[in-house]
Amino acid sequence: MQSFIIRRLFTTILALLGATLIIFSLSRLLGDPRLLFLPPDGYGISKEEYAKLEAQLHLDKSVPVQYGYWLGDLLKGNLGRDLSDRAQIAPKLTKRFGPTLKLALAGFILATVVGVPLGVLSAMKRGSLVDYIARSLALMGQTVPVFWVAILSILIFSVWLGWLPSATMGEGFAIRNYILPTVTLAIYPVAGYVRIVRSAMLDVLDSEYIKLARAKGVGGWTVTWKHAFKNAAIAPLTFAGLLLGGFITGSVAVETVFAWPGLARYAVEAVQTNNFTVIAVITLIFTGIYVIANFAVDILYAYVDPRIRYS
Amino acid sequence: MQDAAIQTTPRVYAVKRAGGFTRAFNLLVRWPVVPGTVLSILVVLAVFTPLIAPHEPLAASVRNRLAPPVWYENGTTNYLLGADTVGRDVLTRLMYGARISLLVAAVALVTGTVVGTTIGLIAGYYGGLVDEVLMRIVDVWFGLPFVLIALVIAVILHPSLTTMMALLALFTWAGFVRNVRGEVLTLKTRDYVSLARIAGASNTRILLQHILPGVTNTVLVLASLRAGQLILTEAFLSFLGAGIPPPTATWGSMIADGRSYLRDAWWISVFPGVAIFMTVMSLNFLGDWIRDRLDPRLNQL
């Protein structure tokens, strides 16, 4: 187990460094890096500022040294300045992290509560109408563009029916504002859960000990939950990496469409206003979360399924 | 007198011939009729767009802005699916958007497939340090959330058609490497490979002549399953403003354009989404069919 953890830790750190390398090399090696720092409102900066940038970015030194300076700054907590208002990025990030986390958590809970039982039901009643509907929904959930479904849901539930608000988070914990974004965010994970859990349950239900339990006369519900499900439950873990990626992408879509004041929307705004410093930092943050979460999932999966430790 | 060969009247079991509807259904399922038709129509529309499109995709006509589709009471046949915020015909832009989506997806898919397969072949065949290094790179690449990297690249590079293709190719190449490498590891041990080596074939020749045909099935299945994903990703990036810049008509940017006009002109956002949905569904069904035909072991994908 030890060597497995160490190996995975190595890959994780490598992935994080790789991300910083990619962002850094893209920013420094393609043309004049000072051009990236021109403010997005289109007005040029003064000659003194332009010259100051050269010292700030350490452009007189070699590229690896520049990388070292940049990385050092990041690790010290100096995340740079937002190009649109010259304010420090770090406090803005802490303010916007909360909404993203709340929405993601809500989406995750909804997806798990809906997706997993649906998958189990689909497997137990294989071939029935329930199975058919669940599988169709799962297929559609993974093919349909999330941002378009978000817009469609606003059109139907906000514009035409007027039942639910169409944007923002609302004051306090306004459940009505949470409904549409959470459901939209949960579509892709639910689809994934249904397929994976169904597939895993079917595999397990075919195994010998289930047949033995049934032959012994164990009742249907007990067989399902006590024996089959416990073994199928680890299957979504393999899917967890993709799931998290889906959440990140989904958050970007949902937060943008529903004007949710979160980190992902901050990133999109940064793209639309050519705010390089902001998008670089947010990308690194999300990458960090993604990489660390994958690491944790791998360790958990290796703990649960010892065969993985030797791969 | 009858001999030992006792003639018994054979029991005739009447097998009911499947009715017309069942046979049609079976045919539909055996061959990918529905996705094939949809995709063929799409490809024909995309290829012949300049000849069939009713309008120019960039021809703004402010007098006709936000014109409704033909089934509304003040809709005309001039704008079958309505007009957008500056009076450009939605149907025309849908068709031109199809061209872009298919072109970008096709080029990116082919490029990514070739690159990914090549790397998988090399990693699997040569093994050792090369294998380790390549797989580490793939692992690192998988560990990164693609959309955000694409956004960073969009800010730095200001994408065009070519950069989008390159970007999406980057998105797909890594997905091939692991599976191809696995296949190669299995094929490497086959007798015909050893025999070829004994006969003096060079490594390159063995790779191209003997191993590559063996991985073709897997590669085809993987590629067909990725095609839909590519279209979705391209649309998403266009929607966010990180894709091909306006005024080029892309499905994603059309959806973004229509966002502020949902109350008055819902058709600007809705129809491109329908187009995306149908295209991706068809591609996925086609991919599933190819997978079922060529390599059902990949069912988990």
Boltz contact constraints between the chains, C-beta under 6 A:
constraints:
  - contact:
      token1: [A, 11]
      token2: [B, 139]
      max_distance: 6.0
  - contact:
      token1: [A, 14]
      token2: [B, 140]
      max_distance: 6.0
  - contact:
      token1: [A, 15]
      token2: [B, 140]
      max_distance: 6.0
  - contact:
      token1: [A, 15]
      token2: [B, 143]
      max_distance: 6.0
  - contact:
      token1: [A, 18]
      token2: [B, 140]
      max_distance: 6.0
  - contact:
      token1: [A, 19]
      token2: [B, 144]
      max_distance: 6.0
  - contact:
      token1: [A, 23]
      token2: [B, 152]
      max_distance: 6.0
  - contact:
      token1: [A, 26]
      token2: [B, 156]
      max_distance: 6.0
  - contact:
      token1: [A, 27]
      token2: [B, 156]
      max_distance: 6.0
  - contact:
      token1: [A, 143]
      token2: [B, 280]
      max_distance: 6.0
  - contact:
      token1: [A, 143]
      token2: [B, 281]
      max_distance: 6.0
  - contact:
      token1: [A, 143]
      token2: [B, 284]
      max_distance: 6.0
  - contact:
      token1: [A, 144]
      token2: [B, 277]
      max_distance: 6.0
  - contact:
      token1: [A, 145]
      token2: [B, 232]
      max_distance: 6.0
  - contact:
      token1: [A, 145]
      token2: [B, 235]
      max_distance: 6.0
  - contact:
      token1: [A, 145]
      token2: [B, 276]
      max_distance: 6.0
  - contact:
      token1: [A, 147]
      token2: [B, 239]
      max_distance: 6.0
  - contact:
      token1: [A, 148]
      token2: [B, 255]
      max_distance: 6.0
  - contact:
      token1: [A, 148]
      token2: [B, 273]
      max_distance: 6.0
  - contact:
      token1: [A, 151]
      token2: [B, 269]
      max_distance: 6.0
  - contact:
      token1: [A, 155]
      token2: [B, 262]
      max_distance: 6.0
  - contact:
      token1: [A, 155]
      token2: [B, 266]
      max_distance: 6.0
  - contact:
      token1: [A, 159]
      token2: [B, 262]
      max_distance: 6.0
  - contact:
      token1: [A, 159]
      token2: [B, 263]
      max_distance: 6.0
  - contact:
      token1: [A, 245]
      token2: [B, 145]
      max_distance: 6.0
  - contact:
      token1: [A, 248]
      token2: [B, 145]
      max_distance: 6.0
  - contact:
      token1: [A, 249]
      token2: [B, 147]
      max_distance: 6.0
  - contact:
      token1: [A, 252]
      token2: [B, 147]
      max_distance: 6.0
  - contact:
      token1: [A, 268]
      token2: [B, 240]
      max_distance: 6.0
  - contact:
      token1: [A, 271]
      token2: [B, 151]
      max_distance: 6.0
  - contact:
      token1: [A, 271]
      token2: [B, 154]
      max_distance: 6.0
  - contact:
      token1: [A, 271]
      token2: [B, 155]
      max_distance: 6.0
  - contact:
      token1: [A, 271]
      token2: [B, 242]
      max_distance: 6.0
  - contact:
      token1: [A, 272]
      token2: [B, 241]
      max_distance: 6.0
  - contact:
      token1: [A, 274]
      token2: [B, 155]
      max_distance: 6.0
  - contact:
      token1: [A, 276]
      token2: [B, 155]
      max_distance: 6.0
  - contact:
      token1: [A, 279]
      token2: [B, 151]
      max_distance: 6.0
  - contact:
      token1: [A, 279]
      token2: [B, 152]
      max_distance: 6.0
  - contact:
      token1: [A, 279]
      token2: [B, 155]
      max_distance: 6.0
  - contact:
      token1: [A, 283]
      token2: [B, 148]
      max_distance: 6.0
  - contact:
      token1: [A, 283]
      token2: [B, 152]
      max_distance: 6.0
  - contact:
      token1: [A, 286]
      token2: [B, 145]
      max_distance: 6.0
  - contact:
      token1: [A, 286]
      token2: [B, 148]
      max_distance: 6.0
  - contact:
      token1: [A, 287]
      token2: [B, 144]
      max_distance: 6.0
  - contact:
      token1: [A, 290]
      token2: [B, 145]
      max_distance: 6.0
  - contact:
      token1: [A, 291]
      token2: [B, 143]
      max_distance: 6.0
